[in-house]
Amino acid sequence: MSLHRATSGLLATVIGVFAALTLSPSASAATADAAVTGGTLSFINSTPGDVSFPPVALDGTNKTTSQTQPFDVNDARGTGAGWNITATSTVFANGGNTLPVAATTLAAQPSVACDPGVTCTAATVSGVTYPYTLPAAAVAPAATRLFNAAADTGLGAQTVTPNWQLAIPASARAGTYTATWTFSLVSGP
C-alpha cells in the first residue's frame, strides 16, 4: 500500500466524518409556557351613560323618539361563561304626569362591535327576544334581561348599543319627563 493511497483514504474518512458532523442537524426539544390569569367582568366606564331623547313636538298624534346608548362591556375573566345585561326603570314622569309604563322599548337586537384595537369574541344573543320592553313602574320593578352573551361569546372589550324607542301618546302633557334606569352586568347567559 502506498503512502499516497493510505493518506488519500485517511483524508477521505476524515472529510466524511467532518461532513457528517457539519451536515447532520442536531435536534433538541424545549418547552415554553405563559401563565394567563383571568380579570373581571365590568362596564368599562363603570355604568352606562345617561340618555337624552330628542325633543318631540305634540301635534295631536302619537309620536316616537329614539336614542342610542352604548354599553362598553369588558369580559376579561377568560372563562367563556357568558354574561347578561339586566334593566329596570321608573316610569317617565313630569310632576304628576306620566308616560305609559310600556313606553320604552328596543325594536331590534342591539348592535355589537369589538372596541377599537381589541380582538374580542363578539357577544351572540341567546334566549332574549326582541322587541324588548323596559319594565317600568312608580317604583322600579324586577329587572329583566335586555341583552346577553351566550356561553363562549362576549370575551374581551366590546360595545353593545341598544337603540331605545320612547312612545309619546297624543294625550301627553307638555313638559320634561324623567325616569331612572338601573342596569346590571351579571355573569352567565
DOMAR-119049 format. One record per residue: x, y, z of N, C-alpha, C in turn. Coordinates in steps of 0.02 Angstrom, whole numbers, padded with zeros to 5 digits, always signed. Example, Ala and Ser with C-alpha at 12.3 -4.5 7.8 and 13.67 -1.06 7.14 Angstrom:
BEGIN
+00660-00284+00390+00615-00225+00390+00660-00165+00390+00642-00112+00354+00684-00053+00357+00645+00002+00394
// end
This chain:
BEGIN
+00041-00058+00000+00000+00000+00000+00044+00061+00000+00027+00105-00042+00069+00165-00047+00048+00217+00004+00095+00259+00017+00082+00313+00065+00029+00360+00038+00030+00370-00026-00019+00415-00056-00089+00386-00050-00095+00321-00061-00159+00288-00056-00184+00288+00016-00142+00275+00063-00160+00275+00134-00181+00344+00155-00144+00394+00134-00160+00463+00152-00226+00484+00120-00236+00464+00058-00299+00481+00024-00357+00448+00059-00350+00385+00078-00403+00350+00114-00418+00382+00181-00366+00399+00217-00374+00431+00282-00406+00500+00274-00385+00536+00223-00412+00602+00210-00486+00596+00192-00505+00548+00152-00575+00538+00133-00617+00521+00194-00590+00480+00239-00626+00462+00300-00636+00523+00344-00584+00564+00352-00588+00625+00393-00638+00672+00363-00637+00681+00297-00685+00726+00264-00756+00700+00272-00766+00635+00266-00832+00605+00275-00859+00615+00345-00817+00605+00396-00837+00616+00466-00853+00689+00477-00810+00733+00451-00820+00805+00460-00885+00827+00426-00898+00801+00365-00959+00817+00329-01020+00792+00368-01016+00733+00395-01071+00706+00433-01085+00748+00495-01032+00772+00526-01041+00814+00586-01069+00882+00569-01049+00911+00513-01072+00978+00497-01138+00978+00459-01155+00924+00424-01217+00923+00385-01275+00893+00423-01262+00854+00474-01316+00824+00512-01340+00873+00565-01403+00896+00559-01427+00944+00610-01436+00909+00677-01425+00948+00728-01434+00924+00795-01503+00947+00819-01545+00904+00844-01612+00922+00867-01617+00913+00942-01652+00960+00973-01667+00954+01044-01735+00985+01055-01769+00966+01107-01836+00991+01122-01833+01039+01180-01875+01090+01176-01881+01139+01230-01956+01153+01239-01976+01172+01298-02045+01192+01309-02047+01266+01326-02104+01295+01311-02116+01365+01327-02185+01369+01359-02194+01410+01408-02260+01418+01437-02272+01491+01455-02334+01508+01462-02355+01576+01481-02416+01570+01525-02413+01598+01583-02470+01598+01630-02517+01655+01611-02581+01640+01601-02631+01690+01585-02684+01687+01640-02691+01741+01677-02739+01742+01732-02800+01783+01712-02857+01765+01739-02919+01800+01723-02926+01865+01760-02964+01910+01729-02978+01975+01759-03051+01977+01784-03085+02031+01768-03153+02042+01794-03203+02052+01737-03266+02051+01754-03322+02068+01710-03348+02135+01734-03348+02186+01690-03369+02252+01712-03390+02296+01654-03430+02347+01670-03441+02402+01623-03376+02442+01624-03349+02459+01566-03285+02494+01563-03289+02563+01595-03342+02599+01584-03349+02665+01614-03391+02663+01677-03388+02609+01713-03423+02593+01775-03498+02589+01768-03530+02628+01726-03602+02621+01715-03618+02653+01647-03669+02628+01613-03689+02660+01550-03709+02733+01562-03698+02774+01511-03713+02846+01517-03787+02862+01514-03803+02924+01531-03872+02948+01529-03896+02952+01457-03961+02951+01449-03992+02956+01383-04035+03018+01380-04027+03058+01328-04070+03116+01316-04103+03107+01248-04167+03094+01250-04204+03085+01187-04213+03153+01153-04214+03153+01086-04228+03216+01051-04297+03242+01069-04307+03308+01069-04372+03336+01086-04426+03313+01038-04487+03311+01063-04545+03292+01023-04595+03349+01026-04621+03369+00968-04673+03421+00964-04741+03387+00960-04784+03401+01008-04851+03373+01008-04891+03403+00950-04929+03360+00914-04971+03385+00859-05038+03348+00855-05056+03314+00910-05119+03277+00912-05114+03205+00889-05053+03182+00872-05043+03112+00852-04991+03080+00898-04993+03014+00900-04942+02978+00939-04874+02989+00907-04823+02994+00948-04755+03006+00924-04707+02954+00952-04652+02944+00918-04598+02901+00943-04532+02938+00932-04491+02937+00982-04424+02966+00976-04374+02912+00995-04314+02915+00968-04265+02862+00983-04197+02891+00997-04157+02850+01034-04089+02870+01052-04049+02807+01067-03986+02808+01048-03941+02752+01063-03908+02763+01131-03884+02708+01160-03850+02711+01224-03796+02657+01225-03733+02674+01215-03681+02622+01214-03666+02595+01284-03660+02528+01286-03639+02493+01347-03570+02464+01331-03517+02490+01361-03450+02465+01348-03435+02411+01400-03435+02349+01377-03428+02290+01421-03359+02260+01413-03328+02241+01468-03264+02207+01465-03269+02141+01504-03265+02086+01466-03262+02020+01499-03191+01996+01493-03152+02008+01545-03081+01988+01548-03071+01927+01592-03125+01892+01609-03120+01835+01654-03085+01775+01622-03091+01769+01556-03060+01713+01522-03093+01646+01534-03157+01646+01552-03192+01583+01567-03240+01562+01512-03264+01609+01471-03314+01593+01421-03383+01579+01451-03394+01602+01513-03457+01588+01548-03516+01628+01521-03504+01679+01480-03557+01722+01456-03579+01773+01508-03622+01818+01489-03646+01871+01534-03711+01898+01508-03745+01938+01549-03806+01971+01526-03812+02040+01559-03849+02082+01525-03864+02149+01550-03938+02149+01568-03953+02167+01631-04022+02172+01652-04040+02245+01662-04105+02260+01657-04127+02329+01662-04196+02334+01694-04206+02391+01727-04271+02409+01754-04275+02485+01755-04336+02511+01765-04346+02584+01761-04404+02606+01804-04401+02668+01824-04461+02701+01849-04497+02729+01788-04561+02746+01795-04598+02775+01738-04571+02844+01723-04577+02865+01661-04560+02934+01643-04612+02979+01674-04590+03027+01714-04637+03071+01750-04616+03143+01743-04666+03186+01744-04657+03259+01745-04708+03284+01796-04685+03291+01859-04733+03307+01912-04781+03250+01919-04846+03263+01915-04897+03211+01920-04914+03178+01853-04883+03201+01800-04896+03174+01733-04845+03119+01718-04870+03065+01688-04825+03009+01672-04838+02985+01600-04787+02951+01574-04795+02916+01510-04814+02844+01527-04841+02806+01480-04861+02737+01495-04802+02694+01519-04818+02643+01559-04765+02600+01587-04727+02562+01533-04759+02550+01476-04726+02514+01421-04700+02561+01367-04684+02623+01386-04664+02673+01337-04594+02662+01308-04550+02628+01343-04481+02620+01320-04469+02550+01294-04447+02545+01231-04435+02480+01201-04371+02479+01159-04350+02419+01143-04299+02407+01092-04334+02368+01037-04339+02398+00978-04372+02364+00923-04332+02306+00897-04265+02311+00900-04221+02260+00873-04163+02246+00920-04130+02192+00908-04071+02173+00948-04018+02228+00944-03986+02245+00999-03932+02295+00998-03874+02272+00954-03839+02320+00925-03779+02304+00886-03721+02290+00933-03671+02252+00909-03612+02234+00949-03551+02244+00906-03499+02275+00935-03435+02284+00899-03378+02281+00949-03323+02249+00929-03263+02249+00970-03239+02320+00978-03213+02338+01036-03185+02404+01047-03125+02414+01001-03110+02476+00981-03054+02489+00935-02988+02460+00963-02952+02427+00919-02887+02399+00938-02891+02336+00981-02950+02307+00990-02960+02249+01033-02984+02190+00990-02955+02132+01002-02980+02071+00973-03027+02040+01023-03090+02036+01005-03140+02008+01052-03178+01951+01018-03215+01915+01058-03264+01867+01032-03331+01900+01043-03359+01928+00989-03420+01967+00995-03477+01927+01026-03515+01960+01067-03571+01928+01102-03623+01905+01052-03648+01845+01062-03702+01817+01023-03762+01807+01069-03818+01837+01051-03877+01835+01094-03909+01765+01093-03931+01744+01152-03965+01680+01159-04019+01686+01212-04081+01673+01194-04135+01672+01243-04166+01739+01258-04146+01793+01224-04178+01858+01232-04212+01874+01166-04276+01892+01168-04312+01907+01107-04327+01982+01102-04335+02004+01040-04348+02074+01026-04411+02077+00983-04455+02127+00991-04444+02187+01031-04443+02172+01106-04406+02215+01140-04398+02211+01213-04431+02272+01243-04469+02263+01297-04499+02319+01333-04464+02327+01400-04438+02386+01413-04405+02401+01477-04459+02403+01531-04452+02360+01583-04503+02360+01635-04502+02427+01673-04560+02453+01689-04565+02517+01724-04626+02518+01769-04619+02556+01823-04674+02568+01870-04654+02628+01913-04700+02650+01956-04684+02706+02001-04622+02689+02042-04619+02628+02067-04558+02601+02099-04532+02548+02050-04470+02554+02031-04443+02509+01980-04457+02436+01996-04486+02398+01949-04500+02327+01960-04437+02285+01951-04445+02219+01955-04388+02173+01946-04358+02184+01877-04292+02181+01875-04256+02190+01812-04265+02129+01767-04260+02141+01702-04263+02087+01653-04201+02091+01608-04186+02036+01574-04128+02036+01529-04144+02073+01465-04104+02124+01450-04113+02159+01387-04063+02136+01335-04008+02104+01357-03957+02078+01311-03916+02026+01348-03890+01978+01310-03845+01930+01342-03792+01907+01292-03738+01881+01319-03685+01849+01280-03689+01775+01297-03704+01734+01247-03708+01662+01257-03640+01636+01279-03639+01576+01307-03575+01545+01328-03526+01545+01270-03463+01557+01286-03408+01559+01238-03411+01618+01190-03452+01669+01206-03452+01731+01168-03447+01789+01217-03437+01849+01191-03433+01908+01234-03367+01917+01270-03314+01882+01248-03249+01887+01280-03211+01948+01254-03181+01986+01299-03144+02046+01280-03187+02108+01285-03158+02165+01266-03193+02229+01271-03234+02242+01208-03299+02256+01218-03343+02267+01161-03399+02314+01181-03429+02347+01131-03482+02394+01144-03548+02366+01117-03597+02362+01161-03665+02341+01144-03705+02405+01141-03740+02417+01085-03775+02481+01077-03849+02470+01062-03891+02475+01114-03963+02473+01101-03987+02540+01072-04039+02536+01031-04072+02595+01004-04140+02600+01037-04144+02639+01091-04205+02646+01130-04258+02685+01091-04321+02664+01098-04377+02699+01069-04424+02719+01126-04444+02781+01126-04489+02807+01178-04554+02829+01145-04609+02798+01165-04675+02814+01137-04707+02871+01176-04727+02922+01141-04761+02980+01171-04833+02980+01145-04882+02967+01189-04951+02966+01165-04975+03037+01147-05024+03040+01103-05052+03105+01083-05081+03142+01142-05100+03106+01195-05131+03136+01254-05080+03160+01305-05015+03155+01290-04964+03175+01339-04968+03250+01352-04952+03269+01413-04947+03340+01432-04877+03365+01415-04871+03427+01397-04805+03456+01381-04763+03459+01445-04698+03453+01438-04652+03457+01494-04593+03410+01484-04546+03411+01530-04488+03368+01527-04499+03308+01573-04498+03250+01544-04510+03188+01580-04444+03154+01597-04440+03126+01656-04378+03094+01679-04394+03026+01710-04350+02978+01696-04355+02911+01726-04286+02892+01752-04284+02846+01799-04220+02820+01824-04213+02749+01799-04161+02738+01759-04147+02671+01732-04092+02640+01773-04098+02576+01788-04047+02540+01825-04025+02479+01784-03959+02474+01773-03930+02420+01734-03882+02380+01776-03880+02315+01765-03832+02271+01799-03800+02226+01747-03736+02213+01757-03699+02166+01715-03687+02104+01757-03714+02047+01735-03717+01987+01776-03684+01929+01739-03647+01887+01775-03615+01829+01745-03666+01778+01723-03652+01745+01667-03695+01691+01641-03744+01718+01590-03758+01677+01540-03806+01700+01488-03876+01700+01515
// end
